[in-house]
């Protein structure tokens, strides 16, 4: 029995080892990120659907999740960074990231994707707060997210917290837009409805 357990553990560890290598070799972390966002989004929509009779409770959950995530954004973008004059820089040229990607900078691809994904939950969670149909009242979150991103960049600039870019604001705002569109699409596809 001990030998069988040892063999199972050995096989399991070997699979994990190769999966780990493949994960980084082929940059499948983007796929993992997409799956994670999809699963969490779907989870919130399922919660919304099954809590139809407890709208107020769901609203509290949605509002709490929204503000907790905002706090996480501020913490990771500002409070979790060290002042470092060596890595400090500024780029006000819009879409500079794409030029760098075209020149072969693969790290920039990851940065763009992460900046978009960073603000996706803001748009998505904001839609969950109001259970009415998606209409013009939802869209103010877009300029609000752009203003939040601008504020973060300004704070980073003042305190020299990393590299400050116009592209970060563009990609963060795009992430919020995709969050709203993702909510609309998933809600319609899963329950064929746009409100309670």
Contact map, one row per residue, 1 for C-alpha under 8 A:
1111100000000000000000000000000000000000000000000000000000000000000000000000000000000000000000000000000000000000000000000000000000000000000000000000000000000000000000000000000000000000000000000000
1111110000000000000000000000000000000000000000000000000000000000000000000000000000000000000000000000000000000000000000000000000000000000000000000000000000000000000000000000000000000000000000000000
1111111000000000000000000000000000000000000000000000000000000000000000000000000000000000000000000000000000000000000000000000000000000000000000000000000000000000000000000000000000000000000000000000
1111111100000000000000000000000000000000000000000000000000000000000000000000000000000000000000000000000000000000000000000000000000000000000000000000000000000000000000000000000000000000000000000000
1111111110000000000000000000000000000000000000000000000000000000000000000000000000000000000000000000000000000000000000000000000000000000000000000000000000000000000000000000000000000000000000000000
0111111111000000000000000000000000000000000000000000000000000000000000000000000000000000000000000000000000000000000000000000000000000000000000000000000000000000000000000000000000000000000000000000
0011111111100000000000000000000000000000000000000000000000000000000000000000000000000000000000000000000000000000000000000000000000000000000000000000000000000000000000000000000000000000000000000000
0001111111110000000000000000000000000000000000000000000000000000000000000000000000000000000000000000000000000000000000000000000000000000000000000000000000000000000000000000000000000000000000000000
0000111111111000000000000000000000000000000000000000000000000000000000000000000000000000000000000000000000000000000000000000000000000000000000000000000000000000000000000000000000000000000000000000
0000011111111100000000000000000000000000000000000000000000000000000000000000000000000000000000000000000000000000000000000000000000000000000000000000000000000000000000000000000000000000000000000000
0000001111111110000000000000000000000000000000000000000000000000000000000000000000000000000000000000000000000000000000000000000000000000000000000000000000000000000000000000000000000000000000000000
0000000111111111000000000000000000000000000000000000000000000000000000000000000000000000000000000000000000000000000000000000000000000000000000000000000000000000000000000000000000000000000000000000
0000000011111111100000000000000000000000000000000000000000000000000000000000000000000000000000000000000000000000000000000000000000000000000000000000000000000000000000000000000000000000000000000000
0000000001111111110000000000000000000000000000000000000000000000000000000000000000000000000000000000000000000000000000000000000000000000000000000000000000000000000000000000000000000000000000000000
0000000000111111111000000000000000000000000000000000000000000000000000000000000000000000000000000000000000000000000000000000000000000000000000000000000000000000000000000000000000000000000000000000
0000000000011111111100000000000000000000000000000000000000000000000000000000000000000000000000000000000000000000000000000000000000000000000000000000000000000000000000000000000000000000000000000000
0000000000001111111110000000000000000000000000000000000000000000000000000000000000000000000000000000000000000000000000000000000000000000000000000000000000000000000000000000000000000000000000000000
0000000000000111111111000000000000000000000000000000000000000000000000000000000000000000000000000000000000000000000000000000000000000000000000000000000000000000000000000000000000000000000000000000
0000000000000011111111100000000000000000000000000000000000000000000000000000000000000000000000000000000000000000000000000000000000000000000000000000000000000000000000000000000000000000000000000000
0000000000000001111111110000000000000000000000000000000000000000000000000000000000000000000000000000000000000000000000000000000000000000000000000000000000000000000000000000000000000000000000000000
0000000000000000111111111000000000000000000000000000000000000000000000000000000000000000000000000000000000000000000000000000000000000000000000000000000000000000000000000000000000000000000000000000
0000000000000000011111111111000000000000000000000000000000000000000000000000000000000000000000000000000000000000000000000000000000000000000000000000000000000000000000000000000000000000000000000000
0000000000000000001111111111100000000000000000000000000000000000000000000000000000000000000000000000000000000000000000000000000000000000000000000000000000000000000000000000000000000000000000000000
0000000000000000000111111111100000000000000000000000000000000000000000000000000000000000000000000000000000000000000000000000000000000000000000000000000000000000000000000000000000000000000000000000
0000000000000000000011111111000000000000000000000000000000000000000000000000000000000000000000000000000000000000000000000000000000000000000000000000000000000000000000000000000000000000000000000000
0000000000000000000001111111000000000000000000000000000000000000000000000000000000000000000000000000000000000000000000000000000000000000000000000000000000000000000000000000000000000000000000000000
0000000000000000000001111111110000000000000000000000000000000000000000000000000000000000000000000000000000000000000000000000000000000000000000000000000000000000000000000000000000000000000000000000
0000000000000000000001111111111100000000000000000000000000000000000000000000000000000000000000000000000000000000000000000000000000000000000000000000000000000000000000000000000000000000000000000000
0000000000000000000000110011111110000000000000000000000000000000000000000000000000000000000000000000000000000000000000000000000000000000000000000000000000000000000000000000000000000000000000000000
0000000000000000000000000011111111000000000000000000000000000000000000000000000000000000000000000000000000000000100000000000000000000000000000000000000000000000000000000000000000000000000000000000
0000000000000000000000000001111111100000000000000000000000000000000000000000000000000000000000000000000000000000000000000000000000000000000000000000000000000000000000000000000000000000000000000000
0000000000000000000000000001111111110000000000000000000000000000000000000000000000000000000000000000000000000000000000000000000000000000000000000000000000000000000000000000000000000000000000000000
0000000000000000000000000000111111111000000000000000000000000000000000000000000000000000000000000000000000000000000000000000000000000000000000000000000000000000000000000000000000000000000000000000
0000000000000000000000000000011111111100000000000000000000000000000000000000000000000000000000000000000000000000000000000000000000000000000000000000000000000000000000000000000000000000000000000000
0000000000000000000000000000001111111110000000000000000000000000000000000000000000000000000000000000000000000000000000000000000000000000000000000000000000000000000000000000000000000000000000000000
0000000000000000000000000000000111111111000000000000000000000000000000000000000000000000000000000000000000000000000000000000000000000000000000000000000000000000000000000000000000000000000000000000
0000000000000000000000000000000011111111100000000000000000000000000000000000000000000000000000000000000000000000000000000000000000000000000000000000000000000000000000000000000000000000000000000000
0000000000000000000000000000000001111111110000000000000000000000000000000000000000000000000000000000000000000000000000000000000000000000000000000000000000000000000000000000000000000000000000000000
0000000000000000000000000000000000111111111000000000000000000000000000000000000000000000000000000000000000000000000000000000000000000000000000000000000000000000000000000000000000000000000000000000
0000000000000000000000000000000000011111111100000000000000000000000000000000000000000000000000000000000000000000000000000000000000000000000000000000000000000000000000000000000000000000000000000000
0000000000000000000000000000000000001111111110000000000000000000000000000000000000000000000000000000000000000000000000000001000000000000000000000000000000000000000000000000000000000010000000000000
0000000000000000000000000000000000000111111111000000000000000000000000000000000000000000000000000000000000000000000000000000000000000000000000000000000000000000000000000000000000000000010000000000
0000000000000000000000000000000000000011111111100000000000000000000000000000000000000000000000000000000000000000000000000000000000000000000000000000000000000000000000000000000000000000000000000000
0000000000000000000000000000000000000001111111110000000000000000000000000000000000000000000000000000000000000000000000000000000000000000000000000000000000000000000000000000000000000000000000000000
0000000000000000000000000000000000000000111111111000000000000000000000000000000000000000000000000000000000000000000000000000000000000000000000000000000000000000000000000000000000000000011000000000
0000000000000000000000000000000000000000011111111100000000000000000000000000000000000000000000000000000000000000000000000000000000000000000000000000000000000000000000000000000000000000000000000000
0000000000000000000000000000000000000000001111111110000001000000000000000000000000000000000000000000000000000000000000000000000000000000000000000000000000000000000000000000000000000000000000000000
0000000000000000000000000000000000000000000111111111000001000000000000000000000000000000000000000000000000000000000000000000000100000000000000000000000000000000000000000000000000000000000000000000
0000000000000000000000000000000000000000000011111111000000000000000000000000000000000000000000000000000000000000000000000000000000000000000000000000000000000000000000000000000000000000000000100001
0000000000000000000000000000000000000000000001111111100000000000000000000000000000000000000000000000000000000000000000000000000000000000000000000000000000000000000000000000000000000000000000000000
0000000000000000000000000000000000000000000000111111111001000000000000000000000000000000000000000000000000000000000000000000000000000000000000000000000000000000000000000000000000000000000000000000
0000000000000000000000000000000000000000000000011111111000000000000000000000000000000000000000000000000000000000000000000000000000000000000000000000000000000000000000000000000000000000000000000001
0000000000000000000000000000000000000000000000000111111000000000000000000000000000000000000000000000000000000000000000000000000000000000000000000000000000000000000000000000000000000000000000000000
0000000000000000000000000000000000000000000000000011111111000000000000000000000000000000000000000000000000000000000000000000000000000000000000000000000000000000000000000000000000000000000000000000
0000000000000000000000000000000000000000000000000011111111100000000000000000000000000000000000000000000000000000000000000000000000000000000000000000000000000000000000000000000000000000000000000000
0000000000000000000000000000000000000000000000000000011111110000000000000000000000000000000000000000000000000000000000000000000000000000000000000000000000000000000000000000000000000000000000000000
0000000000000000000000000000000000000000000000000000011111111000000000000000000000000000000000000000000000000000000000000000000000000000000000000000000000000000000000000000000000000000000000000000
0000000000000000000000000000000000000000000000110010011111111100000000000000000000000000000000000000000000000000000000000000000000000000000000000000000000000000000000000000000000000000000000000000
0000000000000000000000000000000000000000000000000000001111111110000000000000000000000000000000000000000000000000000000000000000111000000000000000000000000000000000000000000000000000000000000000000
0000000000000000000000000000000000000000000000000000000111111111000000000000000000000000000000000000000000000000000000000000000000000000000000000000000000000000000000000000000000000000000000000000
0000000000000000000000000000000000000000000000000000000011111111100000000000000000000000000000000000000000000000000000000000000000000000000000000000000000000000000000000000000000000000000000000000
0000000000000000000000000000000000000000000000000000000001111111110000000000000000000000000000000000000000000000000000000000110110000000000000000000000000000000000000000000000000000000000000000000
0000000000000000000000000000000000000000000000000000000000111111111000000000000000000000000000000000000000000000000000000000110010000000000000000000000000000000000000000000000000000000000000000000
0000000000000000000000000000000000000000000000000000000000011111111100000000000000000000000000000000000000000000000000000000000000000000000000000000000000000000000000000000000000000000000000000000
0000000000000000000000000000000000000000000000000000000000001111111110000000000000000000000000000000000000000000000000000000100000000000000000000000000000000000000000000000000000000000000000000000
0000000000000000000000000000000000000000000000000000000000000111111111000000000000000000000000000000000000000000000000000100110000000000000000000000000000000000000000000000000000000000000000000000
0000000000000000000000000000000000000000000000000000000000000011111111100000000000000000000000000000000000000000000000000000000000000000000000000000000000000000000000000000000000000000000000000000
0000000000000000000000000000000000000000000000000000000000000001111111110000000000000000000000000000000000000000000000000000000000000000000000000000000000000000000000000000000000000000000000000000
0000000000000000000000000000000000000000000000000000000000000000111111111000000000000000000000000000000000000000000000001100000000000000000000000000000000000000000000000000000000000000000000000000
0000000000000000000000000000000000000000000000000000000000000000011111111100000000000000000000000000000000000000000000000100000000000000000000000000000000000000000000000000000000000000000000000000
0000000000000000000000000000000000000000000000000000000000000000001111111110000000000000000000000000000000000000000000000000000000000000000000000000000000000000000000000000000000000000000000000000
0000000000000000000000000000000000000000000000000000000000000000000111111111000000000000000000000000000000000000000000000000000000000000000000000000000000000000000000000000000000000000000000000000
0000000000000000000000000000000000000000000000000000000000000000000011111111100000000000000000000000000000000000000001000000000000000000000000000000000000000000000000000000000000000000000000000000
0000000000000000000000000000000000000000000000000000000000000000000001111111111000000000000000000000000000000000000000000000000000000000000000000000000100000000000000000000000000000000000000000000
0000000000000000000000000000000000000000000000000000000000000000000000111111111100000000000000000000000000000000000000000000000000000000000000000000000000000000000000000000000000000000000000000000
0000000000000000000000000000000000000000000000000000000000000000000000011111111110000000000000000000000000000000000000000000000000000000000000000000000000000000000000000000000000000000000000000000
0000000000000000000000000000000000000000000000000000000000000000000000001111111110000000000000000000000000000000000000000000000000000000000000000000000100000000000000000000000000000000000000000000
0000000000000000000000000000000000000000000000000000000000000000000000000111111110000000000000000000000000000000000000000000000000000000000000000000000100110000100000000000000000000000000000000000
0000000000000000000000000000000000000000000000000000000000000000000000000111111110000000000000000000000000000000000000000000000000000000000000000000000000000000000000000000000000000000000000000000
0000000000000000000000000000000000000000000000000000000000000000000000000011111111000000000000000000000000000000000000000000000000000000000000000000000000000000000000000000000000000000000000000000
0000000000000000000000000000000000000000000000000000000000000000000000000001111111100000000000000000000000000000000000000000000000000000000000000000000000000000110000000000000000000000000000000000
0000000000000000000000000000000000000000000000000000000000000000000000000000000111110000000000000000000000000000000000000000000000000000000000000000000000000000100000000000000000000000000000000000
0000000000000000000000000000000000000000000000000000000000000000000000000000000011111000000000000000000000000000000000000000000000000000000000000000000000000011110000000000000000000000000000000000
0000000000000000000000000000000000000000000000000000000000000000000000000000000001111111000000000000000000000000000000000000000000000000000000000000000000000001110000000000000000000000000000000000
0000000000000000000000000000000000000000000000000000000000000000000000000000000000111111000000000000000000000000000000000000000000000000000000000000000000000001110000000000000000000000000000000000
0000000000000000000000000000000000000000000000000000000000000000000000000000000000011111000000000000000000000000000000000000000000000000000000000000000000000000000000000000000000000000000000000000
0000000000000000000000000000000000000000000000000000000000000000000000000000000000011111100000000000000000000000000000000000000000000000000000000000000000000000011000000000000000000000000000000000
0000000000000000000000000000000000000000000000000000000000000000000000000000000000011111110000000000000000000000000000000000000000000000000000000000000000000001111100000000000000000000000000000000
0000000000000000000000000000000000000000000000000000000000000000000000000000000000000011111000000000000000000000000000000000000000000000000000000000000000000001011100000000000000000000000000000000
0000000000000000000000000000000000000000000000000000000000000000000000000000000000000001111100000000000000000000000000000000000000000000000000000000000000001000001110000000000000000000000000000000
0000000000000000000000000000000000000000000000000000000000000000000000000000000000000000111110010000000000000000000000000000000000000000000000000000000000000000001111000000000000000000000000000000
0000000000000000000000000000000000000000000000000000000000000000000000000000000000000000011111000000000000000000000000000000000000000000000000000000000000000000000011100000000000000000000000000000
0000000000000000000000000000000000000000000000000000000000000000000000000000000000000000001111110000000000000000000000000000000000000000000000000000000000000000000011100000000000000000000000000000
0000000000000000000000000000000000000000000000000000000000000000000000000000000000000000000111110000000000000000000000000000000000000000000000000000000000000000000001100000000000000000000000000000
0000000000000000000000000000000000000000000000000000000000000000000000000000000000000000000011111110000000000000000000000000000000000000000000000000000000000000000001100000000000000000000000000000
0000000000000000000000000000000000000000000000000000000000000000000000000000000000000000001011111111000000000000000000000000000000000000000000000000000000000000000000100000000000000000000000000000
0000000000000000000000000000000000000000000000000000000000000000000000000000000000000000000000111111100000010001000000000000000000000000000000000000000000000000000000100000000000000000000000000000
0000000000000000000000000000000000000000000000000000000000000000000000000000000000000000000000111111110000000000000000000000000000000000000000000000000000000000000000000000000000000000000000000000
0000000000000000000000000000000000000000000000000000000000000000000000000000000000000000000000111111111000000000000000000000000000000000000000000000000000000000000000000000000000000000000000000000
0000000000000000000000000000000000000000000000000000000000000000000000000000000000000000000000011111111110010000000000000000000000000000000000000000000000000000000000000000000000000000000000000000
0000000000000000000000000000000000000000000000000000000000000000000000000000000000000000000000001111111111011000000000000000000000000000000000000000000000000000000000000000000000000000000000000000
0000000000000000000000000000000000000000000000000000000000000000000000000000000000000000000000000111111110000000000000000000000000000000000000000000000000000000000000000000000000000000000000000000
0000000000000000000000000000000000000000000000000000000000000000000000000000000000000000000000000011111110000000000000000000000000000000000000000000000000000000000000000000000000000000000000000000
0000000000000000000000000000000000000000000000000000000000000000000000000000000000000000000000000001111111000000000000000000000000000000000000000000000000000000000000000000000000000000000000000000
0000000000000000000000000000000000000000000000000000000000000000000000000000000000000000000000000001111111111000000000000000000000000000000000000000000000000000000000000000000000000000000000000000
0000000000000000000000000000000000000000000000000000000000000000000000000000000000000000000000000000100111111100000000000000000000000000000000000000000000000000000000000000000000000000000000000000
0000000000000000000000000000000000000000000000000000000000000000000000000000000000000000000000000000000011111110000000000000000000000000000000000000000000000000000000000000000000000000000000000000
0000000000000000000000000000000000000000000000000000000000000000000000000000000000000000000000001001100011111111000000000000000000000000000000000000000000000000000000000000000000000000000000000000
0000000000000000000000000000000000000000000000000000000000000000000000000000000000000000000000000000100011111111100000000000000000000000000000000000000000000000000000000000000000000000000000000000
0000000000000000000000000000000000000000000000000000000000000000000000000000000000000000000000000000000001111111110000000000000000000000000000000000000000000000000000000000000000000000000000000000
0000000000000000000000000000000000000000000000000000000000000000000000000000000000000000000000000000000000111111111000000000000000000000000000000000000000000000000000000000000000000000000000000000
0000000000000000000000000000000000000000000000000000000000000000000000000000000000000000000000001000000000011111111100000000000000000000000000000000000000000000000000010010000000000000000000000000
0000000000000000000000000000010000000000000000000000000000000000000000000000000000000000000000000000000000001111111110000000000000000000000000000000000000000000000000000000000000000000000000000000
0000000000000000000000000000000000000000000000000000000000000000000000000000000000000000000000000000000000000111111111000000000000000000000000000000000000000000000000000000000000000000000000000000
0000000000000000000000000000000000000000000000000000000000000000000000000000000000000000000000000000000000000011111111100000000000000000000000000000000000000000000000010011001000000000000000000000
0000000000000000000000000000000000000000000000000000000000000000000000000000000000000000000000000000000000000001111111110000000000000000000000000000000000000000000000000011111100000000000000000000
0000000000000000000000000000000000000000000000000000000000000000000000000000000000000000000000000000000000000000111111111000000000000000000000000000000000000000000000000001001000000000000000000000
0000000000000000000000000000000000000000000000000000000000000000000000001000000000000000000000000000000000000000011111111000000000000000000000000000000000000000000000000001001000000000000000000000
0000000000000000000000000000000000000000000000000000000000000000000000000000000000000000000000000000000000000000001111111110000000000000000000001000000000000000000000000001111100100000000000000000
0000000000000000000000000000000000000000000000000000000000000000000000000000000000000000000000000000000000000000000111111111000000000000000000000000000000000000000000000001001111110000000000000000
0000000000000000000000000000000000000000000000000000000000000000000010000000000000000000000000000000000000000000000011111111100000000000000000000000000000000000000000000000000100100000000000000000
0000000000000000000000000000000000000000000000000000000000000000010011000000000000000000000000000000000000000000000000111111110000000000000000001000000000000000000000000000000100100000000000000000
0000000000000000000000000000000000000000000000000000000000000000000000000000000000000000000000000000000000000000000000111111111000000000000011000000000000000000000000000000001111110000000000000000
0000000000000000000000000000000000000000100000000000000000000000000000000000000000000000000000000000000000000000000000011111111100000000000000000000000000000000000000000000000100110110000000000000
0000000000000000000000000000000000000000000000000000000000000110110000000000000000000000000000000000000000000000000000001111111110000000000000000000000000000000000000000000000000100000000000000000
0000000000000000000000000000000000000000000000000000000000000110010000000000000000000000000000000000000000000000000000000111111111000000010010000000000000000000000000000000000000010000000000000000
0000000000000000000000000000000000000000000000000000000000000000000000000000000000000000000000000000000000000000000000000011111111100100010000000000000000000000000000000000000000010010000000000000
0000000000000000000000000000000000000000000000010000000000100100000000000000000000000000000000000000000000000000000000000001111111100000000000000000000000000000000000000000000000000000000000000000
0000000000000000000000000000000000000000000000000000000000100110000000000000000000000000000000000000000000000000000000000000111111100000000000000000000000000000000000000000000000000000000000000000
0000000000000000000000000000000000000000000000000000000000100000000000000000000000000000000000000000000000000000000000000000011111110000000000000000000000000000000000000000000000000000000000000000
0000000000000000000000000000000000000000000000000000000000000000000000000000000000000000000000000000000000000000000000000000001111111000000000000000000000000000000000000000000000000000000000000011
0000000000000000000000000000000000000000000000000000000000000000000000000000000000000000000000000000000000000000000000000000000001111100000000000000000000000000000000000000000000000000000000000111
0000000000000000000000000000000000000000000000000000000000000000000000000000000000000000000000000000000000000000000000000000000000111110000000000000000000000000000000000000000000000000000000000110
0000000000000000000000000000000000000000000000000000000000000000000000000000000000000000000000000000000000000000000000000000001000011111110000000000000000000000000000000000000000000001000000000110
0000000000000000000000000000000000000000000000000000000000000000000000000000000000000000000000000000000000000000000000000000000000001111111000000000000000000000000000000000000000000000000000000000
0000000000000000000000000000000000000000000000000000000000000000000000000000000000000000000000000000000000000000000000000000000000000111111100000000000000000000000000000000000000000000000000000000
0000000000000000000000000000000000000000000000000000000000000000000000000000000000000000000000000000000000000000000000000000000000000111111100000000000000000000000000000000000000000000000000000000
0000000000000000000000000000000000000000000000000000000000000000000000000000000000000000000000000000000000000000000000000000011000000111111110000000000000000000000000000000000000000000000000000000
0000000000000000000000000000000000000000000000000000000000000000000000000000000000000000000000000000000000000000000000000000000000000011111111100000000000000000000000000000000000000000000000000000
0000000000000000000000000000000000000000000000000000000000000000000000000000000000000000000000000000000000000000000000000000000000000001111111110000000000000000000000000000000000000000000000000000
0000000000000000000000000000000000000000000000000000000000000000000000000000000000000000000000000000000000000000000000000010010000000000011111111000000000000000000000000000000100000000000000000000
0000000000000000000000000000000000000000000000000000000000000000000000000000000000000000000000000000000000000000000000000010000000000000001111111100000000000000000000000000100110000000000000000000
0000000000000000000000000000000000000000000000000000000000000000000000000000000000000000000000000000000000000000000000000000000000000000001111111110000000000000000000000000100000000000000000000000
0000000000000000000000000000000000000000000000000000000000000000000000000000000000000000000000000000000000000000000000000000000000000000000111111111000000000000000000000000000000000000000000000000
0000000000000000000000000000000000000000000000000000000000000000000000000000000000000000000000000000000000000000000000100100000000000000000011111111100000000000000000000001100100000000000000000000
0000000000000000000000000000000000000000000000000000000000000000000000000000000000000000000000000000000000000000000000000000000000000000000001111111110000000000000000001101100000000000000000000000
0000000000000000000000000000000000000000000000000000000000000000000000000000000000000000000000000000000000000000000000000000000000000000000000111111111000000000000000000000000000000000000000000000
0000000000000000000000000000000000000000000000000000000000000000000000000000000000000000000000000000000000000000000000000000000000000000000000011111111100000000000000000000000000000000000000000000
0000000000000000000000000000000000000000000000000000000000000000000000000000000000000000000000000000000000000000000000000000000000000000000000001111111110000000000000011001100000000000000000000000
0000000000000000000000000000000000000000000000000000000000000000000000000000000000000000000000000000000000000000000000000000000000000000000000000111111111000000000000001000000000000000000000000000
0000000000000000000000000000000000000000000000000000000000000000000000000000000000000000000000000000000000000000000000000000000000000000000000000011111111100000000000000000000000000000000000000000
0000000000000000000000000000000000000000000000000000000000000000000000000100110000000000000000000000000000000000000000000000000000000000000000000001111111110000000000000000000000000000000000000000
0000000000000000000000000000000000000000000000000000000000000000000000000000000000000000000000000000000000000000000000000000000000000000000000000000111111111000000110001000000000000000000000000000
0000000000000000000000000000000000000000000000000000000000000000000000000000000000000000000000000000000000000000000000000000000000000000000000000000011111111100000100000000000000000000000000000000
0000000000000000000000000000000000000000000000000000000000000000000000000000010000000000000000000000000000000000000000000000000000000000000000000000001111111111100000000000000000000000000000000000
0000000000000000000000000000000000000000000000000000000000000000000000000000010000000000000000000000000000000000000000000000000000000000000000000000000111111111111100000000000000000000000000000000
0000000000000000000000000000000000000000000000000000000000000000000000000000000000000000010000000000000000000000000000000000000000000000000000000000000011111111111100000000000000000000000000000000
0000000000000000000000000000000000000000000000000000000000000000000000000000000000000000000000000000000000000000000000000000000000000000000000000000000001111111100000000000000000000000000000000000
0000000000000000000000000000000000000000000000000000000000000000000000000000000000100000000000000000000000000000000000000000000000000000000000000000000000111111100000000000000000000000000000000000
0000000000000000000000000000000000000000000000000000000000000000000000000000000000111001100000000000000000000000000000000000000000000000000000000000000000111111111000000000000000000000000000000000
0000000000000000000000000000000000000000000000000000000000000000000000000000010011111001000000000000000000000000000000000000000000000000000000000000000000111111111000000000000000000000000000000000
0000000000000000000000000000000000000000000000000000000000000000000000000000000010111011100000000000000000000000000000000000000000000000000000000000000000011001111100000000000000000000000000000000
0000000000000000000000000000000000000000000000000000000000000000000000000000000000000011111000000000000000000000000000000000000000000000000000000000000000011001111110000000000000000000000000000000
0000000000000000000000000000000000000000000000000000000000000000000000000000000000000001111000000000000000000000000000000000000000000000000000000000000011011000011111010000000000000000000000000000
0000000000000000000000000000000000000000000000000000000000000000000000000000000000000000011110000000000000000000000000000000000000000000000000000000000010000000001111111000000000000000000000000000
0000000000000000000000000000000000000000000000000000000000000000000000000000000000000000001111100000000000000000000000000000000000000000000000000000000000000000000111111100000000000000000000000000
0000000000000000000000000000000000000000000000000000000000000000000000000000000000000000000111111000000000000000000000000000000000000000000000000000000000000000000011111110000000000000000000000000
0000000000000000000000000000000000000000000000000000000000000000000000000000000000000000000000000000000000000001001000000000000000000000000000000000100000000000000111111111000000000000000000000000
0000000000000000000000000000000000000000000000000000000000000000000000000000000000000000000000000000000000000000000000000000000000000000000000000100110010000000000011111111100000000000000000000000
0000000000000000000000000000000000000000000000000000000000000000000000000000000000000000000000000000000000000000000000000000000000000000000000000100000000000000000001111111110000000000000000000000
0000000000000000000000000000000000000000000000000000000000000000000000000000000000000000000000000000000000000001001100000000000000000000000000000000000000000000000000111111111000000000000000000000
0000000000000000000000000000000000000000000000000000000000000000000000000000000000000000000000000000000000000000001111110000000000000000000000001100100000000000000000011111111100000000000000000000
0000000000000000000000000000000000000000000000000000000000000000000000000000000000000000000000000000000000000000000100100000000000000000000001101100100000000000000000001111111110000000000000000000
0000000000000000000000000000000000000000000000000000000000000000000000000000000000000000000000000000000000000000000100100000000000000000000000000000000000000000000000000111111111000000000000000000
0000000000000000000000000000000000000000000000000000000000000000000000000000000000000000000000000000000000000000001111110010000000000000000000000000000000000000000000000011111111100000000000000000
0000000000000000000000000000000000000000000000000000000000000000000000000000000000000000000000000000000000000000000100111111000000000000000011001000000000000000000000000001111111110000000000000000
0000000000000000000000000000000000000000000000000000000000000000000000000000000000000000000000000000000000000000000000010010000000000000000001000000000000000000000000000000111111111000000000000000
0000000000000000000000000000000000000000000000000000000000000000000000000000000000000000000000000000000000000000000000010010000000000000000000000000000000000000000000000000011111111100000000000000
0000000000000000000000000000000000000000000000000000000000000000000000000000000000000000000000000000000000000000000000111111100000000000000000000000000000000000000000000000001111111110000000000000
0000000000000000000000000000000000000000000000000000000000000000000000000000000000000000000000000000000000000000000000010011011000000000000000000000000000000000000000000000000111111111000000000000
0000000000000000000000000000000000000000000000000000000000000000000000000000000000000000000000000000000000000000000000000000000000000000000000000000000000000000000000000000000011111111100000000000
0000000000000000000000000000000000000000000000000000000000000000000000000000000000000000000000000000000000000000000000000001000000000000000000000000000000000000000000000000000001111111110000000000
0000000000000000000000000000000000000000100000000000000000000000000000000000000000000000000000000000000000000000000000000001001000000000000000000000000000000000000000000000000000111111111000000000
0000000000000000000000000000000000000000000000000000000000000000000000000000000000000000000000000000000000000000000000000000000000000100000000000000000000000000000000000000000000011111111100000100
0000000000000000000000000000000000000000000000000000000000000000000000000000000000000000000000000000000000000000000000000000000000000000000000000000000000000000000000000000000000001111111110000000
0000000000000000000000000000000000000000010010000000000000000000000000000000000000000000000000000000000000000000000000000000000000000000000000000000000000000000000000000000000000000111111111000000
0000000000000000000000000000000000000000000010000000000000000000000000000000000000000000000000000000000000000000000000000000000000000000000000000000000000000000000000000000000000000011111111111100
0000000000000000000000000000000000000000000000000000000000000000000000000000000000000000000000000000000000000000000000000000000000000000000000000000000000000000000000000000000000000001111111111100
0000000000000000000000000000000000000000000000000000000000000000000000000000000000000000000000000000000000000000000000000000000000000000000000000000000000000000000000000000000000000000111111110000
0000000000000000000000000000000000000000000000000000000000000000000000000000000000000000000000000000000000000000000000000000000000000000000000000000000000000000000000000000000000000000011111110000
0000000000000000000000000000000000000000000000001000000000000000000000000000000000000000000000000000000000000000000000000000000000000000000000000000000000000000000000000000000000000000001111111000
0000000000000000000000000000000000000000000000000000000000000000000000000000000000000000000000000000000000000000000000000000000000000000000000000000000000000000000000000000000000000000001111111100
0000000000000000000000000000000000000000000000000000000000000000000000000000000000000000000000000000000000000000000000000000000000000000000000000000000000000000000000000000000000000000001100111111
0000000000000000000000000000000000000000000000000000000000000000000000000000000000000000000000000000000000000000000000000000000000011100000000000000000000000000000000000000000000000001001100011111
0000000000000000000000000000000000000000000000000000000000000000000000000000000000000000000000000000000000000000000000000000000000111100000000000000000000000000000000000000000000000000000000001111
0000000000000000000000000000000000000000000000001001000000000000000000000000000000000000000000000000000000000000000000000000000000110000000000000000000000000000000000000000000000000000000000001111
